[in-house]
Structure formats: structure tokens, C-alpha cells
Amino acid sequence: MPTRLQDTPLLVILSGIAAVLCLVPAAHGFMTGDDPTARGFLYSGLMLGLLVVMVALATSHRVPRLMPRSNLAALAGAYLLLPVAMALPVMQTVPDTQFANAWFEMLSAFTTTGATVYPDAGRLPPSVHLWRALVGWFGGLLILVAAFAILAPLNLGGIEVISGRVPGRSAMEGPQGSRNSDPSERIVRTALMIIPAYGGLTLVLWIGLMSFGAPALDALCIALSTLSTSGITAGTGVGVAGLGGEALVFLFLLFAVSRRAMPGPRFFEATRVWWRDPEGLAALVLLITVPGVLFLRHFLGGSPAGDEGDNPQGLRAIWGAVFTTLSFLTTAGFQSEAWSSARGWSGLGAPGLILLGLAIVGGGVATTAGGVKLLRVYALFRHSERELELIIHPHSVGGRGRGARLLRREGAYMAWIFFMLFATSIGLFVAVLTLIGVDFETALVLSVAALTTTGPLADVAAATPIAYAPLGNGVKLALGLAMIVGRLETLALLALVAPGSWRR
């Protein structure tokens, strides 16, 4: 990495990347003949790029290298500032749109939430759809790199469950900040490991979806949003590529189940074999249990009698339930084309609580998924299992090695703290939204959707779909803050504002 770039603050580098990304929809607009949209993105990218160059020259050689929390602060600043810059081309290319709507749309995409204030896909030019998906993809890449290079060294983002150490305290850097533990170099090394795989998988999925018959733009948007679990499409669902396309998306959503699927640094458990991965086991149990319950409910009086022999309908219902379960578990929020068949088969008109619960559980640690995370849920389950064993056999000794004991004790303690903070965050944002004037059920669904970064929950979790467009600016501001809290996690924000982080 050149010295000049290494001495540039992380927030400035991220802003420069956003400026470069503006050129992609600009090129798409020129290629498709949409010159006004192309010029809007081109001019926005040039203006932002010029501003970034000036700020970079003014702030070079002022990077606090010996403060690991400085990059955490830059990450939080990125979620506060970059959506404002990303909203500029949307303001110029979408007619009659407010800045609040453009900001909310970009923040939703950048946090991989996928909530949209433009339900009418025809209102947005194709290049803007590409921009939304591209911003979500960039947000997914950022959180992947940050999980390994920024959060993990501070025992945050779920790593505290594995290590058992106090969140917010660096366990990977010496007090003098050696050359090998330089935060800037660690970010570069991690990015060089993740970007080729992340980009390559996106390219493979894009080509695969087109081979199943999806249009190029739709396939690209789905590929970008699948790897980032943002759930953003160009106005069409994943069914645009048929059953084969859904199966392909299903396979690529598995990368959000466990961090082992994506290359990157390995912390605290480099020798554990993949088939004993607790996150994968927990996800497998949910993928069997939830669709199984929905399928068996058909035979327990959940739907009208007389169609028990409809085998094709039953198989279609099973697939719709399995795909949608994994989609909401990884907080992508895609719905299978067969999801309506699964609801009809089970007799549940709107199984919103099931989807809310899956989104709250979330995907894997150090992945693009949101929610509480599977590893924390697994740690709490193992701790509960051990406590029941002690009730029956008070003098028994728990086995399975030091790592399992650490996960059941210190790891479960950290997981319980996070779960309580997460529940408190839900209660806080529900209270804020109800004070603004939102009814309780809507406030609950919107709060969970924002905190778990699963924006499509608003369409399926309530009795009637909830639209983001009619919401007031105060509600959108509260939901935007909830998205940032859900993406960064409350423990990371507490570590950032703790008094210990103020010391130079």
C-alpha cells in the first residue's frame, strides 16, 4: 500500500471508493442511452472525488495509528456521512424526490437493510436500481472487512463469545503498536484476502442467474444483494430466474451462515473442523425445524382437507419454506415464488412471528448478516443445556474441551449481555416510534426490521404490508439510527463511547 494512501484516514478512503463507484451506474446509463441519469452520477462522482482529494491532502499524516478504536470511530462515521454523499446522485436522477427519502434509501442500502421508499420500481431508472444494489454490495464488503480487521481485534462483533474476553479491549496489539499490528496494514491485508473471493462469488452468481434466463440487470442486482444479504432487487424477485435461480441463490446465501465459508483471518479457533461448526449446526436445525413445522401443520388441521395427495403442491410448499427460512435467517429477506404455496399449505395467512424470530436470530458472526447471530444463540443453548445437567447431576463435569467450556461460560455470559442490549434496543426504538405516532404493531415490525437489517420484514411480518414511503421524516430518522445500531451492534457503540476510549 502506498505510503500516501496508508497515511489517509479510513473515512476519506471509503469516501473515495464511493466516488469511484458512482462511475459504474454512470457507465451503465451511457450504455443504455439514459444520458440524464448517466450525467447525474458522473457529475456527483466527480464532485465527491474532488472533495475527497482535497480532504485527503489536508488530513494526510494525521492518522492515529496507535488507537485501534480510531478505525471503529471511522466506521461509525462512514454510516453517518457516506449515505449523505451517496444520496446526491439519487436526488439528481429521481424526479420529485426529497432528500430525506434519498438519504433513507442509501442508508438502508449501505447497512444492507434493503428497505425502500420507492415501492414502484418503474419510478427509478435502471441505473438507480444498479446503484442501490451496488451500495448494498459495498456495505456488505465493508462490514466483512471491518469484522475481521476492526471489530475482532477489539473482541467485538461476536468474537467476544469465542474469546471470552471483555468487549472493547484489544487483545491483538501490544501497548507500543508494533509494525505487524498496525491497524492500517491489518485492514489492507484483510481486504486483499476478502475482496477477490467476495467479488468472484458475485460474478459467478451473476453469470449463473443469467444462464437460468434472468435479464442481465436483474441478475446483477440479485447477485450483488445476495452476497451482501441486502435483499435489493431491480423491482423483480429472485423468481425471475426460475426454480434453478432460486436454488443458486440459496447456495450462495450459505456464505452468510458461517464466517468459515469466506476466506479471512481465523481468530481463536483455527484448528476446529468445519463439520463441527456451531453456527452451521444451529442453522441446519432451524432449516429442518421451521419448514418441518409449516409442512406438518397441513396434516394437523391447518388447511382444508381433501388435498393431502397433492404431492407437487407439497414439494413446492417445502421448497418455499426452506428457501424463505434461510433468506430471513441470513437477513436477506428474499421471498421464494413458492412462499405463497407454503403459507397456503400450512394454513397460516401471514406467519409474521416466525419470520421476525428468524431475523432476530440472524446469521453467522463476521458475515454480512445481521441479527443476534447464530453463535450467540448457540452459546446460550449450550449454557442452558449445561445448567439442566447440573440440576440432575450437580457434581458432573462438562466435557468437549476448553473451547466448549469457554463457550458455555464466559461466551454465554457475553451472549446474554448482548441479547439483553438487543432487546433493550428494540424496546427503546418501539417506544420512540410510538411516541412519534406509529401504532404498536407497526412500530415493533419496523424496529425489528431496522435493528436486524432485514427491511423486507415490513412487507411480510405484519397482517398488512407496511410501506416506508408514507412514513414521516421523524420516523425515517429514528429507523435510520436503528439501522446503524443494528449494523454496528450495541456492544461496538458502547465500546466506542466508553470513557476508556477517550484516553490518547
PEWOHU-V101947 format. One record per residue. N is the residue number from 1. RES is the residue in three letters. PHI is phi in degrees with one decimal (NA if undefined). Layout:
n->[N,N]
res->[RES,RES]
phi->[PHI,PHI]
This chain:
n->[1,2,3,4,5,6,7,8,9,10,11,12,13,14,15,16,17,18,19,20,21,22,23,24,25,26,27,28,29,30,31,32,33,34,35,36,37,38,39,40,41,42,43,44,45,46,47,48,49,50,51,52,53,54,55,56,57,58,59,60,61,62,63,64,65,66,67,68,69,70,71,72,73,74,75,76,77,78,79,80,81,82,83,84,85,86,87,88,89,90,91,92,93,94,95,96,97,98,99,100,101,102,103,104,105,106,107,108,109,110,111,112,113,114,115,116,117,118,119,120,121,122,123,124,125,126,127,128,129,130,131,132,133,134,135,136,137,138,139,140,141,142,143,144,145,146,147,148,149,150,151,152,153,154,155,156,157,158,159,160,161,162,163,164,165,166,167,168,169,170,171,172,173,174,175,176,177,178,179,180,181,182,183,184,185,186,187,188,189,190,191,192,193,194,195,196,197,198,199,200,201,202,203,204,205,206,207,208,209,210,211,212,213,214,215,216,217,218,219,220,221,222,223,224,225,226,227,228,229,230,231,232,233,234,235,236,237,238,239,240,241,242,243,244,245,246,247,248,249,250,251,252,253,254,255,256,257,258,259,260,261,262,263,264,265,266,267,268,269,270,271,272,273,274,275,276,277,278,279,280,281,282,283,284,285,286,287,288,289,290,291,292,293,294,295,296,297,298,299,300,301,302,303,304,305,306,307,308,309,310,311,312,313,314,315,316,317,318,319,320,321,322,323,324,325,326,327,328,329,330,331,332,333,334,335,336,337,338,339,340,341,342,343,344,345,346,347,348,349,350,351,352,353,354,355,356,357,358,359,360,361,362,363,364,365,366,367,368,369,370,371,372,373,374,375,376,377,378,379,380,381,382,383,384,385,386,387,388,389,390,391,392,393,394,395,396,397,398,399,400,401,402,403,404,405,406,407,408,409,410,411,412,413,414,415,416,417,418,419,420,421,422,423,424,425,426,427,428,429,430,431,432,433,434,435,436,437,438,439,440,441,442,443,444,445,446,447,448,449,450,451,452,453,454,455,456,457,458,459,460,461,462,463,464,465,466,467,468,469,470,471,472,473,474,475,476,477,478,479,480,481,482,483,484,485,486,487,488,489,490,491,492,493,494,495,496,497,498,499,500,501,502,503,504]
res->[MET,PRO,THR,ARG,LEU,GLN,ASP,THR,PRO,LEU,LEU,VAL,ILE,LEU,SER,GLY,ILE,ALA,ALA,VAL,LEU,CYS,LEU,VAL,PRO,ALA,ALA,HIS,GLY,PHE,MET,THR,GLY,ASP,ASP,PRO,THR,ALA,ARG,GLY,PHE,LEU,TYR,SER,GLY,LEU,MET,LEU,GLY,LEU,LEU,VAL,VAL,MET,VAL,ALA,LEU,ALA,THR,SER,HIS,ARG,VAL,PRO,ARG,LEU,MET,PRO,ARG,SER,ASN,LEU,ALA,ALA,LEU,ALA,GLY,ALA,TYR,LEU,LEU,LEU,PRO,VAL,ALA,MET,ALA,LEU,PRO,VAL,MET,GLN,THR,VAL,PRO,ASP,THR,GLN,PHE,ALA,ASN,ALA,TRP,PHE,GLU,MET,LEU,SER,ALA,PHE,THR,THR,THR,GLY,ALA,THR,VAL,TYR,PRO,ASP,ALA,GLY,ARG,LEU,PRO,PRO,SER,VAL,HIS,LEU,TRP,ARG,ALA,LEU,VAL,GLY,TRP,PHE,GLY,GLY,LEU,LEU,ILE,LEU,VAL,ALA,ALA,PHE,ALA,ILE,LEU,ALA,PRO,LEU,ASN,LEU,GLY,GLY,ILE,GLU,VAL,ILE,SER,GLY,ARG,VAL,PRO,GLY,ARG,SER,ALA,MET,GLU,GLY,PRO,GLN,GLY,SER,ARG,ASN,SER,ASP,PRO,SER,GLU,ARG,ILE,VAL,ARG,THR,ALA,LEU,MET,ILE,ILE,PRO,ALA,TYR,GLY,GLY,LEU,THR,LEU,VAL,LEU,TRP,ILE,GLY,LEU,MET,SER,PHE,GLY,ALA,PRO,ALA,LEU,ASP,ALA,LEU,CYS,ILE,ALA,LEU,SER,THR,LEU,SER,THR,SER,GLY,ILE,THR,ALA,GLY,THR,GLY,VAL,GLY,VAL,ALA,GLY,LEU,GLY,GLY,GLU,ALA,LEU,VAL,PHE,LEU,PHE,LEU,LEU,PHE,ALA,VAL,SER,ARG,ARG,ALA,MET,PRO,GLY,PRO,ARG,PHE,PHE,GLU,ALA,THR,ARG,VAL,TRP,TRP,ARG,ASP,PRO,GLU,GLY,LEU,ALA,ALA,LEU,VAL,LEU,LEU,ILE,THR,VAL,PRO,GLY,VAL,LEU,PHE,LEU,ARG,HIS,PHE,LEU,GLY,GLY,SER,PRO,ALA,GLY,ASP,GLU,GLY,ASP,ASN,PRO,GLN,GLY,LEU,ARG,ALA,ILE,TRP,GLY,ALA,VAL,PHE,THR,THR,LEU,SER,PHE,LEU,THR,THR,ALA,GLY,PHE,GLN,SER,GLU,ALA,TRP,SER,SER,ALA,ARG,GLY,TRP,SER,GLY,LEU,GLY,ALA,PRO,GLY,LEU,ILE,LEU,LEU,GLY,LEU,ALA,ILE,VAL,GLY,GLY,GLY,VAL,ALA,THR,THR,ALA,GLY,GLY,VAL,LYS,LEU,LEU,ARG,VAL,TYR,ALA,LEU,PHE,ARG,HIS,SER,GLU,ARG,GLU,LEU,GLU,LEU,ILE,ILE,HIS,PRO,HIS,SER,VAL,GLY,GLY,ARG,GLY,ARG,GLY,ALA,ARG,LEU,LEU,ARG,ARG,GLU,GLY,ALA,TYR,MET,ALA,TRP,ILE,PHE,PHE,MET,LEU,PHE,ALA,THR,SER,ILE,GLY,LEU,PHE,VAL,ALA,VAL,LEU,THR,LEU,ILE,GLY,VAL,ASP,PHE,GLU,THR,ALA,LEU,VAL,LEU,SER,VAL,ALA,ALA,LEU,THR,THR,THR,GLY,PRO,LEU,ALA,ASP,VAL,ALA,ALA,ALA,THR,PRO,ILE,ALA,TYR,ALA,PRO,LEU,GLY,ASN,GLY,VAL,LYS,LEU,ALA,LEU,GLY,LEU,ALA,MET,ILE,VAL,GLY,ARG,LEU,GLU,THR,LEU,ALA,LEU,LEU,ALA,LEU,VAL,ALA,PRO,GLY,SER,TRP,ARG,ARG]
phi->[NA,-60.0,-61.1,-59.7,-70.6,-67.8,-88.9,-93.2,-57.8,-59.8,-62.8,-68.5,-63.5,-63.3,-65.0,-64.2,-63.3,-61.4,-64.2,-67.6,-64.2,-59.7,-72.6,-68.3,-65.2,-63.7,-63.6,-63.1,-62.8,-65.1,-69.7,-93.6,84.8,-93.3,-64.6,-59.4,-65.0,-62.2,-66.2,-60.2,-72.8,-64.9,-66.1,-64.0,-65.2,-67.3,-63.9,-65.7,-63.5,-63.8,-64.1,-65.0,-62.5,-65.0,-67.2,-63.7,-66.0,-78.8,-110.6,-64.5,62.6,-124.1,-85.0,-76.8,-66.7,-91.6,-118.9,-59.5,-72.9,-63.9,-70.7,-64.4,-65.2,-64.8,-64.4,-63.5,-63.7,-63.5,-72.1,-85.3,-102.9,-61.8,-58.5,-64.8,-68.3,-68.1,-76.8,-60.2,-65.6,-66.6,-62.1,-83.0,-107.9,-103.6,-70.5,55.5,-110.6,-89.4,-64.0,-60.6,-69.3,-64.6,-63.1,-61.4,-63.3,-73.0,-64.5,-61.4,-70.0,-67.9,-86.8,59.7,-81.2,84.2,-76.1,-129.5,-99.2,-120.9,-65.5,-84.0,-62.5,-69.9,-72.0,-95.4,-62.3,-54.1,-67.0,-71.3,-59.0,-62.2,-64.2,-60.0,-66.1,-68.0,-64.4,-62.4,-64.1,-63.6,-63.8,-65.6,-62.8,-62.4,-70.9,-65.4,-64.1,-65.8,-61.8,-87.4,-98.1,-118.8,-77.1,-61.3,-61.3,-98.8,57.2,-129.0,74.9,106.5,-65.8,-63.2,-70.8,-79.4,-80.9,74.9,-90.8,-68.0,-63.5,93.9,-104.5,-71.1,-114.7,-122.8,-127.2,-79.3,-65.4,-93.7,63.0,-65.1,-60.2,-70.9,-108.0,-59.6,-57.5,-65.1,-66.9,-64.7,-63.3,-64.1,-60.9,-65.6,-61.6,-66.5,-80.3,-90.6,-58.0,-60.5,-69.3,-63.8,-69.9,-65.2,-64.8,-62.6,-63.7,-63.4,-65.4,-60.0,-64.3,-62.9,-65.5,-65.4,-66.6,-89.8,103.5,-75.5,-58.5,-59.4,-66.9,-61.5,-63.9,-66.4,-63.2,-66.7,-63.8,-62.0,-80.7,-70.3,-66.8,-93.5,53.0,-91.3,70.7,-88.4,-129.7,-90.8,95.8,-120.4,-84.4,-69.5,-70.4,-63.1,-100.4,77.7,-63.6,-64.4,-65.2,-62.6,-62.5,-67.1,-61.8,-57.8,-63.2,-78.3,-68.7,-64.8,-68.4,-93.2,-85.7,-143.5,-69.5,-67.9,-73.0,-106.6,-63.3,169.1,-59.8,-112.5,-109.4,71.1,-149.2,-68.8,-96.2,-71.4,-76.7,-69.0,-76.0,-108.0,-65.2,-63.6,-67.9,-63.7,-65.7,-64.0,-64.3,-63.7,-60.8,-67.4,-68.5,-90.5,-72.1,-63.8,-61.9,-63.1,-64.4,-63.0,-73.4,-71.3,-62.9,-59.7,-88.0,-106.8,93.6,-77.6,-138.1,-59.5,-75.1,106.2,-121.1,-65.3,-89.1,-80.9,-63.5,-59.1,-65.6,-65.7,-64.2,-64.2,-65.2,-63.1,-63.8,-59.9,-70.8,-65.4,-63.1,-66.8,-61.1,-65.0,-63.4,-78.8,-65.4,-87.7,61.6,-77.8,85.2,-72.4,-113.2,-69.8,-62.5,-94.3,-65.6,-63.6,-65.9,-65.3,-67.3,-65.8,-64.8,-79.9,84.3,-97.5,-66.7,-145.2,-73.9,-65.7,-63.5,-64.6,-69.1,-61.1,-64.2,-63.3,-66.6,-65.7,-60.3,78.7,-98.3,-87.6,-68.6,59.9,-124.2,-81.2,-74.5,-105.8,85.1,-68.1,94.8,-61.5,-64.7,-67.3,-63.8,-63.8,-62.9,-66.3,-64.5,-64.9,-65.3,-63.3,-60.7,-67.4,-64.6,-66.9,-62.6,-68.6,-65.9,-80.1,-126.7,-59.7,-103.8,-73.4,-117.8,-72.0,-107.5,71.2,91.4,-65.3,-62.1,-67.4,-66.1,-64.3,-67.5,-74.5,-105.2,-61.4,-63.1,-66.3,-63.0,-65.3,-64.4,-66.8,-60.5,-64.5,-61.8,-66.9,-65.0,-65.7,-63.4,-64.2,-63.6,-61.1,-61.0,-65.0,-71.9,-63.2,-63.6,-62.4,-66.7,-68.0,-66.3,-71.0,128.3,-85.4,-68.9,-62.6,-62.0,-63.8,-62.4,-65.6,-64.5,-65.2,-65.7,-64.8,-61.2,-73.6,-71.1,-94.6,54.7,-125.7,-58.0,-62.3,-56.8,-62.6,-83.6,-126.2,-82.9,-94.9,-61.7,-124.5,-58.2,-103.6,-94.7,-82.5,-60.6,-73.9,-65.6,-71.8,-63.1,-65.0,-65.4,-64.6,-65.3,-63.3,-67.3,-62.3,-63.6,-65.0,-62.3,-65.7,-62.0,-67.4,-75.7,-83.7,77.1,-66.1,-63.2,-65.5,-67.3,-66.4,-65.0,-72.1,-96.4,-64.7,-57.8,-64.0,-83.2,-83.3,-72.2,-78.6]
